[in-house]
Amino acid sequence: MKITLAKPDTFGAFASGLCMIHCIATPFLFIVQTCATGGCENAPTWWKSIDYVFLAISFLAIYRSAETTTNKYIKPAFWVTWALLLVVILNEKLNWISIPEYAVHIPATILIVLHVYNLKYCQCKSDKYTVNHE
């Protein structure tokens, strides 16, 4: 948990990257394993729930990154992108509207870029204060 508090952008970019790998790997894993043994509806519950784990992890990383950023535009960009990721994942689970499977890659990629940008260009040089632009 210390890495989440000390380096939220590194943690967030890593978590978003893992989310992206999960999203890309899922179709291939289902084709090879689950679909071969009895249909694609037989996915394990833990595998279906891992999206929510990634959402929770990314929420924590974004919360901490938004607290420490020095750029007033990054904070809303983080939250809008996370909300978009949430909507896309919920839509995928609940089938509200038909969107391509790769749609989840867009907000995940944007989160990676935002975390890397924030890490490189929007950090206080001193640990003595945090900047909040409300």
N, CA and C of each residue as an Amber inpcrd file, in Angstrom:
protein
   402
   0.8270000  -1.1900000   0.0000000   0.0000000   0.0000000   0.0000000
   0.8700000   1.2520000   0.0000000   2.1130000   1.1160000   0.4790000
   3.0080000   2.2650000   0.5310000   3.3000000   2.8090000  -0.8670000
   3.4580000   1.9240000  -1.8580000   3.7320000   2.3860000  -3.2180000
   2.5480000   3.1760000  -3.7810000   1.3370000   2.8330000  -3.3850000
   0.1560000   3.5670000  -3.8380000   0.1880000   4.9970000  -3.3270000
   0.6000000   5.1900000  -2.0950000   0.6370000   6.5230000  -1.5070000
   1.8490000   7.3140000  -1.9600000   3.0040000   6.6550000  -2.0760000
   4.2280000   7.3620000  -2.4110000   4.3530000   7.6360000  -3.9100000
   3.9510000   6.7110000  -4.7400000   4.0930000   6.8450000  -6.1880000
   2.7850000   6.4600000  -6.8820000   1.7410000   7.2510000  -6.7100000
   0.4420000   6.8540000  -7.2630000   0.4220000   6.7890000  -8.7850000
   1.2140000   7.6190000  -9.4630000   1.2070000   7.5890000 -10.9210000
   1.9050000   6.3530000 -11.4620000   3.0100000   5.9650000 -10.8450000
   3.6800000   4.7270000 -11.2430000   2.7460000   3.5510000 -11.0210000
   2.1250000   3.5200000  -9.8550000   1.1860000   2.4530000  -9.5260000
  -0.0130000   2.4790000 -10.4720000  -0.5330000   3.6470000 -10.7470000
  -1.6920000   3.7780000 -11.6310000  -1.3900000   3.3650000 -13.0600000
  -0.2340000   3.7760000 -13.5790000   0.1490000   3.3750000 -14.9340000
   0.3420000   1.8700000 -15.0020000   0.9560000   1.2880000 -13.9730000
   1.1530000  -0.1620000 -13.9150000  -0.1910000  -0.8860000 -13.8510000
  -1.0880000  -0.4110000 -12.9900000  -2.4110000  -1.0430000 -12.8530000
  -3.2120000  -0.9150000 -14.1450000  -3.1480000   0.2440000 -14.7920000
  -3.8540000   0.4220000 -16.0600000  -3.2650000  -0.4750000 -17.1410000
  -1.9500000  -0.6410000 -17.1110000  -1.2980000  -1.5560000 -18.0540000
  -1.7320000  -2.9940000 -17.8380000  -1.8130000  -3.4090000 -16.5710000
  -2.3080000  -4.7580000 -16.2740000  -3.7530000  -4.9210000 -16.7240000
  -4.5450000  -3.8970000 -16.5290000  -5.9380000  -3.9190000 -16.9840000
  -5.9900000  -4.1120000 -18.5000000  -5.1340000  -3.3870000 -19.2070000
  -5.0890000  -3.5000000 -20.6620000  -4.6860000  -4.9150000 -21.0850000
  -3.6720000  -5.4750000 -20.4290000  -3.2490000  -6.8470000 -20.7330000
  -4.3950000  -7.8150000 -20.4770000  -5.0890000  -7.6240000 -19.3660000
  -6.2440000  -8.4710000 -19.0410000  -7.3060000  -8.3770000 -20.1390000
  -7.5860000  -7.1570000 -20.5850000  -8.6200000  -6.9630000 -21.6060000
  -8.2170000  -7.5730000 -22.9470000  -6.9490000  -7.4830000 -23.2780000
  -6.4720000  -8.0540000 -24.5360000  -6.4000000  -9.5740000 -24.4540000
  -5.9670000 -10.0980000 -23.3190000  -5.7710000 -11.5430000 -23.1740000
  -7.0740000 -12.3160000 -23.0100000  -8.0960000 -11.6830000 -22.4730000
  -9.3470000 -12.3880000 -22.1740000  -9.9230000 -13.1500000 -23.3670000
 -10.0900000 -12.5380000 -24.5270000 -10.6740000 -13.3030000 -25.6400000
  -9.8410000 -14.5260000 -26.0240000  -8.5280000 -14.3790000 -26.0060000
  -7.6710000 -15.5000000 -26.3830000  -7.7320000 -16.6260000 -25.3600000
  -7.7570000 -16.2660000 -24.0840000  -7.8510000 -17.2890000 -23.0440000
  -9.1790000 -18.0330000 -23.1180000 -10.2600000 -17.3170000 -23.3960000
 -11.5600000 -17.9790000 -23.5160000 -11.6100000 -18.8990000 -24.7280000
 -11.0290000 -18.4720000 -25.8130000 -11.0260000 -19.3140000 -27.0080000
 -10.2710000 -20.6060000 -26.7390000  -9.1240000 -20.4860000 -26.1250000
  -8.2840000 -21.6550000 -25.8970000  -8.8410000 -22.5640000 -24.8200000
  -9.2500000 -22.0150000 -23.6850000  -9.6240000 -22.8430000 -22.5440000
 -11.1190000 -23.0520000 -22.3940000 -11.8440000 -22.0240000 -22.1120000
 -13.2520000 -22.1470000 -21.7580000 -14.1150000 -22.6000000 -22.9250000
 -13.9850000 -21.9670000 -24.0610000 -14.8370000 -22.2990000 -25.2000000
 -14.5800000 -23.7140000 -25.7030000 -13.3750000 -24.1890000 -25.5690000
 -13.0470000 -25.5380000 -26.0160000 -13.6780000 -26.5990000 -25.1250000
 -13.9670000 -26.2640000 -23.8750000 -14.4940000 -27.2620000 -22.9460000
 -15.9870000 -27.1700000 -22.7040000 -16.6920000 -26.2740000 -23.3670000
 -18.1280000 -26.2720000 -23.1330000 -18.8370000 -24.9680000 -23.3850000
 -18.2490000 -24.0540000 -24.0800000 -18.9420000 -22.8150000 -24.4020000
 -18.3940000 -21.6240000 -23.6510000 -18.5340000 -20.4650000 -24.2390000
 -17.9480000 -19.2420000 -23.6880000 -18.7130000 -18.6950000 -22.4860000
 -19.8680000 -19.2420000 -22.1750000 -20.6430000 -18.7730000 -21.0290000
 -20.1130000 -19.3350000 -19.7120000 -19.1570000 -20.2600000 -19.7680000
 -18.6590000 -20.9420000 -18.5740000 -17.4430000 -20.2660000 -17.9560000
 -17.2800000 -18.9940000 -18.1330000 -16.1260000 -18.2930000 -17.5660000
 -16.1930000 -18.3420000 -16.0450000 -15.0300000 -18.5380000 -15.3930000
 -15.0270000 -18.5610000 -13.9250000 -15.4660000 -17.2140000 -13.3460000
 -16.1270000 -17.2580000 -12.2080000 -16.6200000 -16.0410000 -11.5580000
 -15.4760000 -15.1030000 -11.2200000 -14.3510000 -15.6450000 -10.7560000
 -13.2210000 -14.7900000 -10.3960000 -12.7090000 -14.0370000 -11.6140000
 -12.7610000 -14.6610000 -12.7920000 -12.2710000 -13.9880000 -13.9980000
 -13.2260000 -12.8710000 -14.4110000 -14.5260000 -13.1010000 -14.2630000
 -15.5140000 -12.0690000 -14.5820000 -15.4220000 -10.8960000 -13.6120000
 -15.0010000 -11.1570000 -12.3830000 -14.9470000 -10.1250000 -11.3440000
 -13.6570000  -9.3220000 -11.3480000 -12.6530000  -9.7650000 -12.0730000
 -11.3530000  -9.0830000 -12.0310000 -11.4490000  -7.6560000 -12.5800000
 -12.4070000  -7.3900000 -13.4540000 -12.6050000  -6.0200000 -13.9520000
 -12.8880000  -5.0550000 -12.8050000 -13.6780000  -5.5010000 -11.8470000
 -14.0180000  -4.6550000 -10.7020000 -12.8080000  -4.4360000  -9.7930000
 -11.9380000  -5.4230000  -9.7150000 -10.6920000  -5.2620000  -8.9500000
  -9.8370000  -4.1780000  -9.5990000  -9.7100000  -4.2300000 -10.9270000
  -8.9440000  -3.2000000 -11.6280000  -9.5840000  -1.8190000 -11.4640000
 -10.8890000  -1.7460000 -11.4680000 -11.5620000  -0.4590000 -11.2410000
 -11.2450000   0.0940000  -9.8560000 -11.2750000  -0.7630000  -8.8480000
 -10.9770000  -0.3200000  -7.4780000  -9.5280000   0.1420000  -7.3570000
  -8.6070000  -0.6180000  -7.9280000  -7.1880000  -0.2480000  -7.8690000
  -6.9610000   1.0700000  -8.5980000  -7.5510000   1.2060000  -9.7800000
  -7.3560000   2.4480000 -10.5290000  -8.0040000   3.6320000  -9.8190000
  -9.1230000   3.4020000  -9.1350000  -9.7580000   4.4670000  -8.3570000
  -8.8020000   4.9860000  -7.2870000  -8.1630000   4.0740000  -6.5540000
  -7.2210000   4.4830000  -5.5010000  -6.0350000   5.2460000  -6.0790000
  -5.4930000   4.7540000  -7.1870000  -4.3530000   5.4290000  -7.8070000
  -4.7490000   6.8140000  -8.3150000  -5.9190000   6.9330000  -8.9110000
  -6.3750000   8.2240000  -9.4250000  -6.6820000   9.1860000  -8.2820000
  -7.2940000   8.6860000  -7.2410000  -7.5910000   9.5250000  -6.0750000
  -6.3100000  10.1670000  -5.5440000  -5.2780000   9.3490000  -5.3730000
  -4.0100000   9.8570000  -4.8350000  -3.3040000  10.7670000  -5.8440000
  -3.3170000  10.3960000  -7.1120000  -2.6790000  11.2260000  -8.1390000
  -3.3760000  12.5740000  -8.2630000  -4.6890000  12.5800000  -8.1700000
  -5.4410000  13.8350000  -8.2630000  -5.1370000  14.7520000  -7.0850000
  -4.8260000  14.1700000  -5.9330000  -4.4640000  14.9800000  -4.7620000
  -3.1210000  15.6720000  -4.9320000  -2.1970000  15.0500000  -5.6410000
  -0.8250000  15.5460000  -5.6820000  -0.4320000  16.2160000  -6.9900000
  -1.3120000  16.2500000  -7.9730000  -0.9360000  16.8490000  -9.2500000
  -0.8230000  18.3690000  -9.1350000   0.0400000  18.9440000  -9.9510000
   0.1820000  20.3980000  -9.9950000  -0.5320000  21.0000000 -11.2020000
  -1.1270000  20.1700000 -12.0350000  -1.8160000  20.6270000 -13.2380000
  -3.3250000  20.5560000 -13.0100000  -3.9970000  21.6970000 -13.1270000
  -5.4310000  21.7320000 -12.8220000  -6.2850000  20.9850000 -13.8410000
  -5.7490000  20.6770000 -15.0110000  -6.5100000  19.9500000 -16.0270000
  -6.3910000  18.4330000 -15.8900000  -5.3510000  17.9740000 -15.2340000
  -5.1240000  16.5340000 -15.0880000  -6.1650000  15.9150000 -14.1570000
  -6.4880000  16.6110000 -13.0850000  -7.4400000  16.0630000 -12.1080000
  -8.7840000  15.7080000 -12.7510000  -9.4530000  16.6440000 -13.4550000
 -10.7150000  16.2470000 -14.1000000 -10.5100000  15.2250000 -15.2220000
  -9.3740000  15.2880000 -15.8980000  -9.1100000  14.3050000 -16.9560000
  -9.0400000  12.8940000 -16.3760000  -8.3890000  12.7560000 -15.2110000
  -8.3490000  11.4550000 -14.5380000  -9.7650000  10.9570000 -14.2460000
 -10.5750000  11.8080000 -13.6210000 -11.9050000  11.3730000 -13.1820000
 -12.8570000  11.1210000 -14.3440000 -12.8020000  11.9320000 -15.3820000
 -13.6560000  11.7040000 -16.5540000 -13.2640000  10.3950000 -17.2390000
 -11.9670000  10.1570000 -17.3600000 -11.5060000   8.9220000 -17.9960000
 -11.8700000   7.7090000 -17.1620000 -11.7300000   7.8190000 -15.8340000
 -12.1090000   6.6930000 -14.9740000 -13.6150000   6.4330000 -15.0800000
 -14.4150000   7.4880000 -15.1150000 -15.8680000   7.3240000 -15.2590000
 -16.2060000   6.6590000 -16.5930000 -15.4970000   7.0330000 -17.6420000
 -15.6940000   6.4010000 -18.9450000 -15.3410000   4.9140000 -18.8790000
 -14.2370000   4.5900000 -18.2120000 -13.8500000   3.1860000 -18.0410000
 -14.9260000   2.4250000 -17.2730000 -15.4450000   3.0260000 -16.2170000
 -16.5130000   2.4090000 -15.4290000 -17.7440000   2.1360000 -16.2930000
 -18.1600000   3.1250000 -17.0780000 -19.3430000   2.9670000 -17.9290000
 -19.1210000   1.8730000 -18.9750000 -17.9430000   1.8470000 -19.5780000
 -17.6580000   0.8290000 -20.5930000 -17.6800000  -0.5670000 -19.9760000
 -17.0820000  -0.7210000 -18.7990000 -17.0670000  -2.0330000 -18.1430000
 -18.4710000  -2.4380000 -17.7050000 -19.2240000  -1.5160000 -17.1280000
 -20.6020000  -1.8380000 -16.7440000 -21.4500000  -2.1770000 -17.9680000
 -21.2480000  -1.4430000 -19.0570000 -21.9710000  -1.7430000 -20.2890000
 -21.6240000  -3.1430000 -20.7950000 -20.3640000  -3.5040000 -20.6930000
 -19.9340000  -4.8360000 -21.1250000 -20.6070000  -5.9250000 -20.2910000
 -20.7410000  -5.6760000 -18.9950000 -21.3440000  -6.6660000 -18.0950000
 -22.8680000  -6.7090000 -18.2310000 -23.4980000  -5.5450000 -18.4110000
 -24.9600000  -5.4560000 -18.3920000 -25.5970000  -5.3380000 -19.7800000
 -24.7680000  -5.2010000 -20.8130000 -25.2430000  -5.1340000 -22.2040000
 -26.2900000  -4.0470000 -22.4310000 -25.9860000  -2.8190000 -22.0310000
 -26.8930000  -1.6990000 -22.2580000 -27.0080000  -1.3860000 -23.7460000
 -25.8470000  -1.1310000 -24.3590000 -25.8090000  -0.8710000 -25.8020000
 -24.6830000  -1.6970000 -26.4050000 -24.7670000  -1.9140000 -27.6880000
 -23.7470000  -2.7040000 -28.3710000 -22.5710000  -1.8030000 -28.7620000
 -21.4270000  -2.0740000 -28.1680000 -20.1960000  -1.3660000 -28.5280000
 -19.1130000  -2.4150000 -28.7520000 -18.1060000  -2.0920000 -29.5460000
 -17.0440000  -3.0640000 -29.8060000 -16.2860000  -3.4300000 -28.5230000
 -15.7690000  -4.6370000 -28.4980000 -15.0240000  -5.1200000 -27.3340000
 -13.7970000  -4.2520000 -27.0420000 -13.1810000  -3.7240000 -28.0840000
 -11.9640000  -2.9380000 -27.8890000 -12.2330000  -1.5730000 -27.2690000
 -13.4740000  -1.2040000 -27.0650000 -13.8000000   0.1080000 -26.4920000
 -13.1790000   0.2990000 -25.1140000 -13.0040000  -0.7730000 -24.3660000
 -12.4030000  -0.6720000 -23.0340000 -10.9230000  -0.2870000 -23.1180000
 -10.2870000  -0.5450000 -24.2520000  -8.8710000  -0.2040000 -24.4000000
  -8.6460000   1.3020000 -24.4560000  -9.6280000   2.0320000 -24.9270000
  -9.4620000   3.4820000 -25.0870000  -9.2840000   4.1810000 -23.7400000
 -10.2100000   4.0450000 -22.7760000  -9.9750000   4.7120000 -21.4900000
  -8.7840000   4.1270000 -20.7250000  -8.5170000   2.8270000 -20.8770000
  -7.3540000   2.2400000 -20.1980000  -6.0650000   2.8610000 -20.7270000
  -5.9790000   3.0410000 -22.0370000  -4.7950000   3.6680000 -22.6350000
  -4.6730000   5.1250000 -22.2000000  -5.7850000   5.8310000 -22.1730000
  -5.7600000   7.2350000 -21.7450000  -5.2920000   7.3380000 -20.2950000
  -5.7380000   6.4260000 -19.4320000  -5.2870000   6.4460000 -18.0360000
  -3.7850000   6.2170000 -17.9320000  -3.2570000   5.2970000 -18.7230000
  -1.8060000   5.0690000 -18.7190000  -1.0880000   6.3520000 -19.1130000
  -1.5320000   6.9760000 -20.1950000  -0.8990000   8.2080000 -20.6820000
  -1.0020000   9.3190000 -19.6330000  -2.1660000   9.4740000 -19.0230000
  -2.3340000  10.5090000 -17.9950000  -1.4100000  10.2770000 -16.8030000
  -1.3050000   9.0360000 -16.3460000  -0.4180000   8.7490000 -15.2150000
   1.0400000   9.0260000 -15.5690000   1.4670000   8.6050000 -16.7460000
   2.8560000   8.8420000 -17.1550000   3.1110000  10.3410000 -17.3080000
   2.1840000  11.0650000 -17.9360000   2.3220000  12.5120000 -18.0870000
   2.3770000  13.1940000 -16.7260000   1.4700000  12.8200000 -15.8400000
   1.4320000  13.4120000 -14.5050000   2.7140000  13.1170000 -13.7390000
   3.2180000  11.9120000 -13.8740000   4.4620000  11.5260000 -13.2010000
   5.6350000  12.3540000 -13.7100000   5.6700000  12.5830000 -15.0060000
   6.8090000  13.2710000 -15.6060000   6.7410000  14.7950000 -15.4770000
   5.5520000  15.3780000 -15.6150000   5.4600000  16.8340000 -15.7280000
   4.6730000  17.5510000 -14.6380000   3.9730000  16.8540000 -13.7900000
   3.0320000  17.5320000 -12.8880000   3.2570000  17.2050000 -11.4190000
   4.4840000  17.0050000 -11.0090000   4.7590000  16.6480000  -9.6260000
   5.4490000  17.7950000  -8.9010000   5.1030000  17.9480000  -7.6390000
   5.7910000  18.9130000  -6.7840000   7.2220000  18.4350000  -6.5900000
   8.1380000  19.3470000  -6.5410000   9.5410000  18.9930000  -6.3290000
   9.8540000  18.7830000  -4.8590000   8.9350000  19.1560000  -3.9960000
   9.1290000  19.0120000  -2.5580000   8.0190000  18.1500000  -1.9860000
   8.3350000  17.3740000  -0.9570000   7.3340000  16.5520000  -0.2790000
   6.6030000  17.3380000   0.8070000   6.9070000  18.6290000   0.9580000
   6.3590000  19.4140000   2.0570000   4.9280000  19.8830000   1.8180000
   4.4510000  19.7720000   0.5970000   3.0980000  20.2370000   0.3280000
   2.4940000  19.4430000  -0.8240000   1.1820000  19.4940000  -0.8890000
   0.4610000  18.9720000  -2.0410000  -0.3960000  20.0910000  -2.5870000
  -0.6360000  20.0620000  -3.8590000  -1.3840000  21.1100000  -4.5200000
  -2.7440000  20.5620000  -4.9120000  -3.7820000  21.2660000  -4.5350000
  -5.1370000  20.9130000  -4.9510000  -5.7290000  22.0930000  -5.6960000
  -6.1400000  21.8710000  -6.9200000  -6.8190000  22.9050000  -7.7100000
  -8.2780000  22.5350000  -7.7710000  -9.0780000  23.1940000  -6.9890000
 -10.5000000  22.8520000  -6.9470000 -11.3030000  23.8650000  -7.6860000
